[in-house]
């Protein structure tokens, strides 16, 4: 690894909502706090959660595909989650989260892992088919989302159905789970 590993996950057996993301970024690696950046601000807005609720491990689990910051590519973007992390840690971590009712599969890596062959051809098609995926007979249920990064602002503008159709469903689900 290009730096000292610093696993960053959050959760407790009582959590009902799980944010399954890609991997911690540079700010999370420095602070030890996931989504403590503009992506987190956008994600909390999507969920209509304040920081207190978002970081309450008894309510919200945050389990990235890679638990440690994977480093940056030549352009300064984050590398994908390291391949060796998920096969080793994902099942034991989720075994410790028995009350999960909803997994928010954020980005293509989380969607590929959690949906497997049910994943559509690409991220847009997978997210677009959120109703079918959410309604599938499984526990916990899965809701696919794009990454809330500023890099996806163009994607969000090109797909206004995300805000008009998916966000109301997401917010209703989160409100129900948060009580």
OpenMM code with the backbone's topology and positions (N, CA, C; nanometers):
from openmm import Vec3, app, unit

residues = "UNK UNK UNK UNK UNK UNK UNK UNK UNK UNK UNK UNK UNK UNK UNK UNK UNK UNK UNK UNK UNK UNK UNK UNK UNK UNK UNK UNK UNK UNK UNK UNK UNK UNK UNK UNK UNK UNK UNK UNK UNK UNK UNK UNK UNK UNK UNK UNK UNK UNK UNK UNK UNK UNK UNK UNK UNK UNK UNK UNK UNK UNK UNK UNK UNK UNK UNK UNK UNK UNK UNK UNK UNK UNK UNK UNK UNK UNK UNK UNK UNK UNK UNK UNK UNK UNK UNK UNK UNK UNK UNK UNK UNK UNK UNK UNK UNK UNK UNK UNK UNK UNK UNK UNK UNK UNK UNK UNK UNK UNK UNK UNK UNK UNK UNK UNK UNK UNK UNK UNK UNK UNK UNK UNK UNK UNK UNK UNK UNK UNK UNK UNK UNK UNK UNK UNK UNK UNK UNK UNK UNK UNK UNK UNK UNK UNK UNK UNK UNK UNK UNK UNK UNK UNK UNK UNK UNK UNK UNK UNK UNK UNK UNK UNK UNK UNK UNK UNK UNK UNK UNK UNK UNK UNK UNK UNK UNK UNK UNK".split()
positions = [
    Vec3(0.0854, -0.1178, 0.0000),
    Vec3(0.0000, 0.0000, 0.0000),
    Vec3(0.0896, 0.1235, 0.0000),
    Vec3(0.0414, 0.2313, -0.0596),
    Vec3(0.1238, 0.3515, -0.0683),
    Vec3(0.1382, 0.4269, 0.0647),
    Vec3(0.0676, 0.3831, 0.1675),
    Vec3(0.0721, 0.4481, 0.2983),
    Vec3(0.0257, 0.3481, 0.4035),
    Vec3(0.0366, 0.3858, 0.5294),
    Vec3(-0.0051, 0.2983, 0.6385),
    Vec3(-0.1559, 0.2724, 0.6318),
    Vec3(-0.2014, 0.1465, 0.6383),
    Vec3(-0.3457, 0.1188, 0.6375),
    Vec3(-0.4147, 0.1818, 0.7589),
    Vec3(-0.5326, 0.2355, 0.7346),
    Vec3(-0.6152, 0.2917, 0.8415),
    Vec3(-0.7598, 0.2536, 0.8111),
    Vec3(-0.8036, 0.1365, 0.8549),
    Vec3(-0.9411, 0.0943, 0.8250),
    Vec3(-1.0429, 0.1918, 0.8834),
    Vec3(-1.1406, 0.2279, 0.8009),
    Vec3(-1.2439, 0.3225, 0.8431),
    Vec3(-1.3794, 0.2622, 0.8112),
    Vec3(-1.4454, 0.2128, 0.9161),
    Vec3(-1.5814, 0.1613, 0.9030),
    Vec3(-1.6585, 0.2059, 1.0267),
    Vec3(-1.7904, 0.1967, 1.0177),
    Vec3(-1.8772, 0.2358, 1.1295),
    Vec3(-1.9930, 0.1379, 1.1333),
    Vec3(-2.0358, 0.1021, 1.2528),
    Vec3(-2.1538, 0.0170, 1.2629),
    Vec3(-2.1713, -0.0419, 1.4007),
    Vec3(-2.2877, -0.0982, 1.4218),
    Vec3(-2.3184, -0.1722, 1.5437),
    Vec3(-2.4268, -0.2732, 1.5073),
    Vec3(-2.4453, -0.3751, 1.5899),
    Vec3(-2.5501, -0.4734, 1.5599),
    Vec3(-2.6899, -0.4114, 1.5494),
    Vec3(-2.7123, -0.2957, 1.6081),
    Vec3(-2.8447, -0.2335, 1.6043),
    Vec3(-2.8724, -0.1566, 1.4752),
    Vec3(-2.7716, -0.1264, 1.3963),
    Vec3(-2.7895, -0.0448, 1.2754),
    Vec3(-2.8893, -0.1093, 1.1795),
    Vec3(-2.9761, -0.0269, 1.1238),
    Vec3(-3.0770, -0.0745, 1.0276),
    Vec3(-3.0458, -0.0284, 0.8854),
    Vec3(-2.9639, 0.0755, 0.8730),
    Vec3(-2.9268, 0.1333, 0.7434),
    Vec3(-2.7776, 0.1160, 0.7238),
    Vec3(-2.7379, 0.0758, 0.6032),
    Vec3(-2.5954, 0.0619, 0.5722),
    Vec3(-2.5616, 0.1413, 0.4474),
    Vec3(-2.4566, 0.2188, 0.4590),
    Vec3(-2.4014, 0.2890, 0.3438),
    Vec3(-2.2825, 0.2062, 0.2977),
    Vec3(-2.2997, 0.1373, 0.1857),
    Vec3(-2.1939, 0.0548, 0.1275),
    Vec3(-2.1296, 0.1379, 0.0173),
    Vec3(-2.0135, 0.1916, 0.0478),
    Vec3(-1.9481, 0.2843, -0.0437),
    Vec3(-1.8253, 0.2194, -0.1061),
    Vec3(-1.7406, 0.3004, -0.1678),
    Vec3(-1.6234, 0.2488, -0.2381),
    Vec3(-1.5059, 0.2270, -0.1439),
    Vec3(-1.4448, 0.3353, -0.0975),
    Vec3(-1.3303, 0.3302, -0.0064),
    Vec3(-1.3111, 0.4696, 0.0505),
    Vec3(-1.2506, 0.4795, 0.1682),
    Vec3(-1.2253, 0.6127, 0.2240),
    Vec3(-1.1361, 0.6951, 0.1308),
    Vec3(-1.1611, 0.8248, 0.1263),
    Vec3(-1.0793, 0.9159, 0.0474),
    Vec3(-0.9668, 0.9754, 0.1312),
    Vec3(-0.8973, 1.0719, 0.0732),
    Vec3(-0.7820, 1.1306, 0.1411),
    Vec3(-0.8216, 1.1994, 0.2718),
    Vec3(-0.9316, 1.2716, 0.2730),
    Vec3(-0.9735, 1.3392, 0.3963),
    Vec3(-1.0139, 1.2397, 0.5041),
    Vec3(-1.0839, 1.1342, 0.4648),
    Vec3(-1.1216, 1.0313, 0.5625),
    Vec3(-0.9964, 0.9628, 0.6171),
    Vec3(-0.9008, 0.9368, 0.5298),
    Vec3(-0.7764, 0.8740, 0.5739),
    Vec3(-0.7056, 0.9626, 0.6769),
    Vec3(-0.7054, 1.0919, 0.6523),
    Vec3(-0.6383, 1.1848, 0.7450),
    Vec3(-0.7131, 1.1978, 0.8773),
    Vec3(-0.8468, 1.2015, 0.8721),
    Vec3(-0.9262, 1.2287, 0.9926),
    Vec3(-0.9762, 1.1027, 1.0641),
    Vec3(-0.9895, 0.9935, 0.9894),
    Vec3(-1.0492, 0.8727, 1.0450),
    Vec3(-1.2012, 0.8757, 1.0429),
    Vec3(-1.2600, 0.9785, 0.9796),
    Vec3(-1.4055, 0.9947, 0.9761),
    Vec3(-1.4541, 0.9811, 0.8314),
    Vec3(-1.5417, 0.8841, 0.8032),
    Vec3(-1.5900, 0.8682, 0.6662),
    Vec3(-1.6825, 0.9820, 0.6237),
    Vec3(-1.6767, 1.0166, 0.4975),
    Vec3(-1.7657, 1.1171, 0.4383),
    Vec3(-1.7585, 1.2519, 0.5097),
    Vec3(-1.6433, 1.2891, 0.5589),
    Vec3(-1.6247, 1.4202, 0.6214),
    Vec3(-1.5653, 1.5136, 0.5165),
    Vec3(-1.6405, 1.5312, 0.4068),
    Vec3(-1.5952, 1.6095, 0.2927),
    Vec3(-1.7185, 1.6529, 0.2130),
    Vec3(-1.7006, 1.7235, 0.1006),
    Vec3(-1.8180, 1.7654, 0.0221),
    Vec3(-1.9066, 1.6493, -0.0240),
    Vec3(-1.8481, 1.5321, -0.0494),
    Vec3(-1.9304, 1.4159, -0.0851),
    Vec3(-2.0241, 1.3804, 0.0292),
    Vec3(-1.9737, 1.3888, 0.1497),
    Vec3(-2.0557, 1.3593, 0.2670),
    Vec3(-2.1662, 1.4607, 0.2868),
    Vec3(-2.1369, 1.5869, 0.2570),
    Vec3(-2.2401, 1.6911, 0.2666),
    Vec3(-2.3529, 1.6590, 0.1692),
    Vec3(-2.3155, 1.6228, 0.0465),
    Vec3(-2.4167, 1.5889, -0.0539),
    Vec3(-2.4933, 1.4638, -0.0131),
    Vec3(-2.4230, 1.3631, 0.0355),
    Vec3(-2.4899, 1.2393, 0.0755),
    Vec3(-2.5872, 1.2643, 0.1902),
    Vec3(-2.5449, 1.3403, 0.2905),
    Vec3(-2.6354, 1.3698, 0.4020),
    Vec3(-2.7566, 1.4495, 0.3537),
    Vec3(-2.7383, 1.5357, 0.2543),
    Vec3(-2.8515, 1.6079, 0.1964),
    Vec3(-2.9458, 1.5107, 0.1265),
    Vec3(-2.8906, 1.4179, 0.0499),
    Vec3(-2.9751, 1.3180, -0.0151),
    Vec3(-3.0572, 1.2412, 0.0875),
    Vec3(-2.9950, 1.2101, 0.2009),
    Vec3(-3.0606, 1.1291, 0.3034),
    Vec3(-3.1464, 1.2100, 0.3995),
    Vec3(-3.1327, 1.3410, 0.3937),
    Vec3(-3.1915, 1.4354, 0.4907),
    Vec3(-3.1560, 1.3955, 0.6345),
    Vec3(-3.0267, 1.3692, 0.6555),
    Vec3(-2.9748, 1.3377, 0.7882),
    Vec3(-2.8727, 1.4438, 0.8290),
    Vec3(-2.8776, 1.4838, 0.9546),
    Vec3(-2.7721, 1.5719, 1.0043),
    Vec3(-2.6530, 1.4848, 1.0451),
    Vec3(-2.5427, 1.5500, 1.0795),
    Vec3(-2.4216, 1.4755, 1.1135),
    Vec3(-2.4414, 1.3851, 1.2350),
    Vec3(-2.5180, 1.4309, 1.3325),
    Vec3(-2.5398, 1.3502, 1.4529),
    Vec3(-2.6053, 1.2170, 1.4179),
    Vec3(-2.7096, 1.2194, 1.3383),
    Vec3(-2.7775, 1.0957, 1.2981),
    Vec3(-2.6895, 1.0119, 1.2056),
    Vec3(-2.6242, 1.0769, 1.1116),
    Vec3(-2.5399, 1.0074, 1.0138),
    Vec3(-2.4271, 0.9302, 1.0810),
    Vec3(-2.3665, 0.9896, 1.1823),
    Vec3(-2.2537, 0.9266, 1.2495),
    Vec3(-2.2934, 0.8476, 1.3742),
    Vec3(-2.4208, 0.8194, 1.3895),
    Vec3(-2.4683, 0.7360, 1.5000),
    Vec3(-2.4586, 0.5899, 1.4552),
    Vec3(-2.3545, 0.5219, 1.5014),
    Vec3(-2.3282, 0.3846, 1.4573),
    Vec3(-2.4399, 0.2879, 1.4940),
    Vec3(-2.5209, 0.3223, 1.5932),
    Vec3(-2.6315, 0.2338, 1.6295),
    Vec3(-2.7465, 0.2441, 1.5298),
    Vec3(-2.7399, 0.3414, 1.4424),
    Vec3(-2.8452, 0.3603, 1.3423),
    Vec3(-2.7947, 0.3433, 1.1993),
    Vec3(-2.6724, 0.3894, 1.1738),
    Vec3(-2.6171, 0.3888, 1.0377),
    Vec3(-2.4817, 0.3189, 1.0374),
    Vec3(-2.4703, 0.2141, 0.9582),
    Vec3(-2.3411, 0.1490, 0.9349),
    Vec3(-2.2814, 0.2087, 0.8080),
    Vec3(-2.1523, 0.2297, 0.8085),
    Vec3(-2.0807, 0.2752, 0.6892),
    Vec3(-1.9717, 0.1724, 0.6641),
    Vec3(-1.9894, 0.0954, 0.5565),
    Vec3(-1.9004, -0.0161, 0.5272),
    Vec3(-1.8526, -0.0051, 0.3820),
    Vec3(-1.7359, 0.0554, 0.3623),
    Vec3(-1.6845, 0.0668, 0.2254),
    Vec3(-1.6358, -0.0678, 0.1718),
    Vec3(-1.6277, -0.0782, 0.0414),
    Vec3(-1.5773, -0.2004, -0.0211),
    Vec3(-1.4319, -0.2250, 0.0173),
    Vec3(-1.3548, -0.1198, 0.0260),
    Vec3(-1.2187, -0.1248, 0.0776),
    Vec3(-1.2172, -0.0417, 0.2041),
    Vec3(-1.1692, -0.0958, 0.3139),
    Vec3(-1.1761, -0.0237, 0.4408),
    Vec3(-1.0674, 0.0815, 0.4555),
    Vec3(-0.9679, 0.0788, 0.3682),
    Vec3(-0.8562, 0.1725, 0.3773),
    Vec3(-0.8458, 0.2551, 0.2492),
    Vec3(-0.7912, 0.3752, 0.2617),
    Vec3(-0.7670, 0.4618, 0.1464),
    Vec3(-0.6724, 0.3903, 0.0499),
    Vec3(-0.7135, 0.3737, -0.0773),
    Vec3(-0.6330, 0.2961, -0.1714),
    Vec3(-0.5210, 0.3747, -0.2403),
    Vec3(-0.5136, 0.5055, -0.2187),
    Vec3(-0.4148, 0.5876, -0.2879),
    Vec3(-0.4776, 0.6616, -0.4047),
    Vec3(-0.3950, 0.7341, -0.4779),
    Vec3(-0.4430, 0.8155, -0.5896),
    Vec3(-0.3774, 0.7737, -0.7200),
    Vec3(-0.4507, 0.7987, -0.8291),
    Vec3(-0.3963, 0.7710, -0.9611),
    Vec3(-0.3128, 0.8908, -1.0084),
    Vec3(-0.2596, 0.8833, -1.1288),
    Vec3(-0.1719, 0.9882, -1.1820),
    Vec3(-0.2422, 1.1232, -1.1959),
    Vec3(-0.3761, 1.1231, -1.2099),
    Vec3(-0.4518, 1.2479, -1.2232),
    Vec3(-0.4977, 1.3024, -1.0881),
    Vec3(-0.4660, 1.2345, -0.9792),
    Vec3(-0.5050, 1.2814, -0.8469),
    Vec3(-0.6383, 1.2275, -0.7981),
    Vec3(-0.7010, 1.1423, -0.8771),
    Vec3(-0.8265, 1.0809, -0.8339),
    Vec3(-0.7990, 0.9592, -0.7469),
    Vec3(-0.8976, 0.9218, -0.6659),
    Vec3(-0.8812, 0.8039, -0.5815),
    Vec3(-0.8784, 0.6775, -0.6660),
    Vec3(-0.7893, 0.5872, -0.6301),
    Vec3(-0.7856, 0.4564, -0.6949),
    Vec3(-0.9076, 0.3753, -0.6525),
    Vec3(-0.9417, 0.2709, -0.7268),
    Vec3(-1.0523, 0.1839, -0.6859),
    Vec3(-1.0189, 0.1136, -0.5542),
    Vec3(-1.1209, 0.0616, -0.4873),
    Vec3(-1.0947, -0.0151, -0.3661),
    Vec3(-1.0012, -0.1321, -0.3967),
    Vec3(-0.9145, -0.1634, -0.3037),
    Vec3(-0.8227, -0.2756, -0.3240),
    Vec3(-0.9016, -0.4060, -0.3272),
    Vec3(-0.8686, -0.4923, -0.4206),
    Vec3(-0.9442, -0.6159, -0.4441),
    Vec3(-0.9382, -0.7150, -0.3285),
    Vec3(-0.8308, -0.7120, -0.2516),
    Vec3(-0.8158, -0.8128, -0.1473),
    Vec3(-0.8989, -0.7851, -0.0229),
    Vec3(-0.9515, -0.6650, -0.0074),
    Vec3(-1.0223, -0.6283, 0.1149),
    Vec3(-1.1607, -0.6947, 0.1256),
    Vec3(-1.2447, -0.6744, 0.0278),
    Vec3(-1.3835, -0.7218, 0.0363),
    Vec3(-1.3953, -0.8731, 0.0577),
    Vec3(-1.3214, -0.9566, -0.0173),
    Vec3(-1.3370, -1.1009, 0.0050),
    Vec3(-1.2981, -1.1459, 0.1462),
    Vec3(-1.2073, -1.0754, 0.2100),
    Vec3(-1.1621, -1.1142, 0.3436),
    Vec3(-1.2556, -1.0617, 0.4524),
    Vec3(-1.2997, -0.9362, 0.4413),
    Vec3(-1.3688, -0.8701, 0.5517),
    Vec3(-1.5188, -0.8512, 0.5359),
    Vec3(-1.5702, -0.8557, 0.4156),
    Vec3(-1.7099, -0.8165, 0.3961),
    Vec3(-1.8067, -0.9090, 0.4716),
    Vec3(-1.7944, -1.0393, 0.4555),
    Vec3(-1.8876, -1.1312, 0.5223),
    Vec3(-1.8809, -1.1212, 0.6748),
    Vec3(-1.7617, -1.1210, 0.7364),
    Vec3(-1.7586, -1.1075, 0.8828),
    Vec3(-1.8178, -0.9748, 0.9320),
    Vec3(-1.7931, -0.8666, 0.8609),
    Vec3(-1.8496, -0.7376, 0.9030),
    Vec3(-2.0016, -0.7416, 0.8948),
    Vec3(-2.0554, -0.7903, 0.7836),
    Vec3(-2.2013, -0.7950, 0.7691),
    Vec3(-2.2660, -0.8965, 0.8641),
    Vec3(-2.1930, -0.9988, 0.9029),
    Vec3(-2.2457, -1.0921, 1.0033),
    Vec3(-2.2674, -1.0208, 1.1365),
    Vec3(-2.1899, -0.9166, 1.1615),
    Vec3(-2.2058, -0.8377, 1.2835),
    Vec3(-2.3102, -0.7287, 1.2733),
    Vec3(-2.3808, -0.7232, 1.1608),
    Vec3(-2.4865, -0.6235, 1.1378),
    Vec3(-2.6186, -0.6952, 1.1081),
    Vec3(-2.6713, -0.7711, 1.2025),
    Vec3(-2.7869, -0.8574, 1.1752),
    Vec3(-2.9193, -0.7851, 1.1556),
    Vec3(-2.9283, -0.6589, 1.1941),
    Vec3(-3.0557, -0.5877, 1.1848),
    Vec3(-3.0679, -0.4968, 1.0633),
    Vec3(-2.9740, -0.5064, 0.9706),
    Vec3(-2.9816, -0.4211, 0.8518),
    Vec3(-3.1098, -0.4492, 0.7746),
    Vec3(-3.1746, -0.3425, 0.7353),
    Vec3(-3.2936, -0.3530, 0.6516),
    Vec3(-3.2703, -0.2964, 0.5124),
    Vec3(-3.1743, -0.2036, 0.5007),
    Vec3(-3.1499, -0.1393, 0.3715),
    Vec3(-3.0011, -0.1120, 0.3553),
    Vec3(-2.9487, -0.1509, 0.2389),
    Vec3(-2.8111, -0.1199, 0.2004),
    Vec3(-2.8168, -0.0212, 0.0855),
    Vec3(-2.7527, 0.0925, 0.1028),
    Vec3(-2.7368, 0.1882, -0.0059),
    Vec3(-2.6070, 0.1524, -0.0765),
    Vec3(-2.6176, 0.0944, -0.1942),
    Vec3(-2.5007, 0.0509, -0.2714),
    Vec3(-2.4533, 0.1693, -0.3552),
    Vec3(-2.3504, 0.2363, -0.3049),
    Vec3(-2.3030, 0.3605, -0.3660),
    Vec3(-2.1877, 0.3309, -0.4602),
    Vec3(-2.2100, 0.3533, -0.5890),
    Vec3(-2.1065, 0.3338, -0.6898),
    Vec3(-2.1015, 0.1922, -0.7431),
    Vec3(-2.0265, 0.1781, -0.8513),
    Vec3(-2.0242, 0.0516, -0.9251),
    Vec3(-1.9635, -0.0644, -0.8473),
    Vec3(-1.8648, -0.0389, -0.7625),
    Vec3(-1.8012, -0.1493, -0.6898),
    Vec3(-1.8973, -0.2089, -0.5873),
    Vec3(-1.9639, -0.1250, -0.5124),
    Vec3(-2.0622, -0.1737, -0.4148),
    Vec3(-2.1800, -0.2403, -0.4853),
    Vec3(-2.2222, -0.1846, -0.5972),
    Vec3(-2.3342, -0.2433, -0.6708),
    Vec3(-2.2967, -0.3798, -0.7259),
    Vec3(-2.1749, -0.3926, -0.7787),
    Vec3(-2.1313, -0.5224, -0.8314),
    Vec3(-2.1281, -0.6272, -0.7209),
    Vec3(-2.0790, -0.5908, -0.6032),
    Vec3(-2.0690, -0.6863, -0.4924),
    Vec3(-2.2074, -0.7251, -0.4403),
    Vec3(-2.2897, -0.6268, -0.4126),
    Vec3(-2.4174, -0.6536, -0.3464),
    Vec3(-2.5254, -0.7050, -0.4412),
    Vec3(-2.5173, -0.6681, -0.5671),
    Vec3(-2.6194, -0.7138, -0.6619),
    Vec3(-2.5739, -0.8344, -0.7445),
    Vec3(-2.4438, -0.8522, -0.7563),
    Vec3(-2.3921, -0.9637, -0.8347),
    Vec3(-2.4524, -0.9665, -0.9739),
    Vec3(-2.5052, -1.0817, -1.0164),
    Vec3(-2.5597, -1.0917, -1.1521),
    Vec3(-2.6868, -1.0084, -1.1743),
    Vec3(-2.7463, -0.9582, -1.0665),
    Vec3(-2.8643, -0.8722, -1.0817),
    Vec3(-2.8271, -0.7298, -1.1242),
    Vec3(-2.7003, -0.6966, -1.1143),
    Vec3(-2.6556, -0.5636, -1.1539),
    Vec3(-2.6791, -0.5449, -1.3038),
    Vec3(-2.7234, -0.4276, -1.3397),
    Vec3(-2.7499, -0.3983, -1.4803),
    Vec3(-2.6176, -0.3713, -1.5523),
    Vec3(-2.6251, -0.3372, -1.6790),
    Vec3(-2.5063, -0.3233, -1.7630),
    Vec3(-2.4082, -0.2176, -1.7140),
    Vec3(-2.4546, -0.1117, -1.6564),
    Vec3(-2.3668, -0.0070, -1.6064),
    Vec3(-2.4317, 0.0640, -1.4894),
    Vec3(-2.3613, 0.1602, -1.4333),
    Vec3(-2.4124, 0.2324, -1.3177),
    Vec3(-2.5439, 0.3027, -1.3480),
    Vec3(-2.5519, 0.3720, -1.4608),
    Vec3(-2.6748, 0.4455, -1.4927),
    Vec3(-2.7940, 0.3517, -1.5025),
    Vec3(-2.7780, 0.2410, -1.5734),
    Vec3(-2.8890, 0.1465, -1.5872),
    Vec3(-2.9249, 0.0829, -1.4530),
    Vec3(-2.8244, 0.0570, -1.3712),
    Vec3(-2.8504, -0.0021, -1.2400),
    Vec3(-2.9282, 0.0955, -1.1525),
    Vec3(-2.8820, 0.2195, -1.1452),
    Vec3(-2.9502, 0.3195, -1.0620),
    Vec3(-3.0892, 0.3484, -1.1180),
    Vec3(-3.1002, 0.3549, -1.2496),
    Vec3(-3.2290, 0.3844, -1.3135),
    Vec3(-3.3343, 0.2787, -1.2791),
    Vec3(-3.2904, 0.1546, -1.2582),
    Vec3(-3.3834, 0.0456, -1.2283),
    Vec3(-3.3984, 0.0265, -1.0770),
    Vec3(-3.3835, 0.1349, -1.0015),
    Vec3(-3.3850, 0.1278, -0.8550),
    Vec3(-3.5135, 0.0680, -0.8003),
    Vec3(-3.6278, 0.0938, -0.8646),
    Vec3(-3.7547, 0.0419, -0.8116),
    Vec3(-3.7576, -0.1111, -0.8117),
    Vec3(-3.7154, -0.1702, -0.9228),
    Vec3(-3.7130, -0.3158, -0.9337),
    Vec3(-3.6145, -0.3757, -0.8350),
    Vec3(-3.4970, -0.3143, -0.8248),
    Vec3(-3.3934, -0.3648, -0.7337),
    Vec3(-3.4407, -0.3540, -0.5893),
    Vec3(-3.4989, -0.2420, -0.5528),
    Vec3(-3.5464, -0.2215, -0.4159),
    Vec3(-3.6603, -0.3173, -0.3817),
    Vec3(-3.7445, -0.3492, -0.4799),
    Vec3(-3.8613, -0.4349, -0.4559),
    Vec3(-3.8279, -0.5842, -0.4563),
    Vec3(-3.7035, -0.6198, -0.4928),
    Vec3(-3.6661, -0.7620, -0.4986),
    Vec3(-3.6836, -0.8269, -0.3612),
    Vec3(-3.7154, -0.9541, -0.3639),
    Vec3(-3.7399, -1.0286, -0.2404),
    Vec3(-3.6075, -1.0702, -0.1772),
    Vec3(-3.5504, -0.9811, -0.0948),
    Vec3(-3.4250, -1.0085, -0.0258),
    Vec3(-3.4195, -0.9243, 0.1012),
    Vec3(-3.3393, -0.9686, 0.1933),
    Vec3(-3.3167, -0.8919, 0.3155),
    Vec3(-3.1690, -0.8938, 0.3446),
    Vec3(-3.1050, -0.7832, 0.3627),
    Vec3(-3.1615, -0.6491, 0.3529),
    Vec3(-3.1892, -0.6104, 0.2079),
    Vec3(-3.2790, -0.5161, 0.1926),
    Vec3(-3.3076, -0.4646, 0.0596),
    Vec3(-3.1907, -0.3769, 0.0147),
    Vec3(-3.1806, -0.3546, -0.1156),
    Vec3(-3.0692, -0.2782, -0.1724),
    Vec3(-3.1238, -0.1654, -0.2579),
    Vec3(-3.0656, -0.0473, -0.2402),
    Vec3(-3.0992, 0.0691, -0.3225),
    Vec3(-2.9691, 0.1216, -0.3822),
    Vec3(-2.9538, 0.1147, -0.5153),
    Vec3(-2.8306, 0.1618, -0.5783),
    Vec3(-2.8299, 0.3145, -0.5941),
    Vec3(-2.7132, 0.3733, -0.5705),
    Vec3(-2.6953, 0.5175, -0.5851),
    Vec3(-2.5638, 0.5463, -0.6570),
    Vec3(-2.5556, 0.6604, -0.7251),
    Vec3(-2.4248, 0.7028, -0.7752),
    Vec3(-2.3423, 0.7547, -0.6573),
    Vec3(-2.2142, 0.7707, -0.6778),
    Vec3(-2.1322, 0.8289, -0.5713),
    Vec3(-2.1673, 0.9772, -0.5601),
    Vec3(-2.1740, 1.0320, -0.4384),
    Vec3(-2.2106, 1.1728, -0.4222),
    Vec3(-2.0969, 1.2710, -0.4501),
    Vec3(-1.9888, 1.2254, -0.5071),
    Vec3(-1.8734, 1.3100, -0.5364),
    Vec3(-1.9091, 1.4253, -0.6305),
    Vec3(-1.8365, 1.5358, -0.6152),
    Vec3(-1.8535, 1.6491, -0.7076),
    Vec3(-1.8228, 1.6044, -0.8505),
    Vec3(-1.7407, 1.5005, -0.8672),
    Vec3(-1.7081, 1.4516, -1.0015),
    Vec3(-1.8317, 1.3988, -1.0739),
    Vec3(-1.9366, 1.3672, -0.9996),
    Vec3(-2.0597, 1.3162, -1.0594),
    Vec3(-2.1660, 1.4233, -1.0778),
    Vec3(-2.1312, 1.5489, -1.0608),
    Vec3(-2.2285, 1.6574, -1.0797),
    Vec3(-2.2849, 1.6572, -1.2212),
    Vec3(-2.2009, 1.6303, -1.3197),
    Vec3(-2.2480, 1.6226, -1.4583),
    Vec3(-2.3473, 1.5091, -1.4774),
    Vec3(-2.3189, 1.3944, -1.4170),
    Vec3(-2.4102, 1.2802, -1.4253),
    Vec3(-2.5455, 1.3192, -1.3668),
    Vec3(-2.5440, 1.3853, -1.2523),
    Vec3(-2.6692, 1.4257, -1.1870),
    Vec3(-2.7483, 1.5223, -1.2744),
    Vec3(-2.6800, 1.6139, -1.3423),
    Vec3(-2.7486, 1.7085, -1.4313),
    Vec3(-2.8067, 1.6382, -1.5536),
    Vec3(-2.7363, 1.5383, -1.6054),
    Vec3(-2.7842, 1.4652, -1.7237),
    Vec3(-2.8975, 1.3693, -1.6915),
    Vec3(-2.9185, 1.3393, -1.5639),
    Vec3(-3.0201, 1.2426, -1.5240),
    Vec3(-3.1117, 1.3043, -1.4186),
    Vec3(-3.1968, 1.3996, -1.4586),
    Vec3(-3.2837, 1.4676, -1.3613),
    Vec3(-3.3822, 1.3748, -1.2914),
    Vec3(-3.4066, 1.2564, -1.3467),
    Vec3(-3.4940, 1.1597, -1.2811),
    Vec3(-3.4385, 1.1175, -1.1454),
    Vec3(-3.3054, 1.1262, -1.1282),
    Vec3(-3.2473, 1.0882, -0.9997),
    Vec3(-3.3056, 1.1739, -0.8872),
    Vec3(-3.3041, 1.3045, -0.9072),
    Vec3(-3.3574, 1.3941, -0.8043),
    Vec3(-3.5094, 1.3875, -0.7968),
    Vec3(-3.5742, 1.3781, -0.9124),
    Vec3(-3.7204, 1.3822, -0.9157),
    Vec3(-3.7852, 1.2517, -0.8696),
    Vec3(-3.7239, 1.1381, -0.9019),
    Vec3(-3.7871, 1.0089, -0.8753),
    Vec3(-3.7199, 0.9278, -0.7641),
    Vec3(-3.5875, 0.9203, -0.7677),
    Vec3(-3.5190, 0.8348, -0.6711),
    Vec3(-3.5055, 0.9008, -0.5342),
    Vec3(-3.4665, 1.0282, -0.5293),
    Vec3(-3.4455, 1.0926, -0.3992),
    Vec3(-3.5687, 1.0892, -0.3083),
    Vec3(-3.6894, 1.1112, -0.3591),
    Vec3(-3.8051, 1.0997, -0.2682),
    Vec3(-3.8205, 0.9590, -0.2087),
    Vec3(-3.7917, 0.8567, -0.2873),
    Vec3(-3.7992, 0.7189, -0.2377),
    Vec3(-3.6901, 0.6965, -0.1336),
    Vec3(-3.5689, 0.7408, -0.1634),
    Vec3(-3.4579, 0.7280, -0.0697),
    Vec3(-3.4901, 0.7969, 0.0626),
    Vec3(-3.5380, 0.9183, 0.0564),
    Vec3(-3.5678, 0.9941, 0.1776),
    Vec3(-3.6792, 0.9302, 0.2596),
    Vec3(-3.7789, 0.8761, 0.1934),
    Vec3(-3.8866, 0.8077, 0.2652),
    Vec3(-3.8343, 0.6816, 0.3354),
    Vec3(-3.7487, 0.6063, 0.2666),
    Vec3(-3.6904, 0.4856, 0.3263),
    Vec3(-3.6043, 0.5215, 0.4472),
    Vec3(-3.5218, 0.6230, 0.4340),
    Vec3(-3.4345, 0.6636, 0.5445),
    Vec3(-3.5180, 0.7141, 0.6619),
    Vec3(-3.6184, 0.7943, 0.6353),
    Vec3(-3.7044, 0.8449, 0.7427),
    Vec3(-3.7697, 0.7300, 0.8178),
    Vec3(-3.8167, 0.6295, 0.7452),
    Vec3(-3.8794, 0.5134, 0.8083),
    Vec3(-3.7796, 0.4399, 0.8978),
    Vec3(-3.6593, 0.4200, 0.8489),
    Vec3(-3.5589, 0.3455, 0.9252),
    Vec3(-3.5062, 0.4236, 1.0449),
    Vec3(-3.5032, 0.5545, 1.0333),
    Vec3(-3.4491, 0.6355, 1.1410),
    Vec3(-3.5545, 0.6631, 1.2478),
    Vec3(-3.6781, 0.6307, 1.2173),
    Vec3(-3.7857, 0.6451, 1.3155),
    Vec3(-3.8280, 0.7873, 1.3336),
] * unit.nanometer
topology = app.Topology()
chain = topology.addChain("A")
for resn in residues:
    res = topology.addResidue(resn, chain)
    for name in ("N", "CA", "C"):
        topology.addAtom(name, app.Element.getBySymbol(name[0]), res)
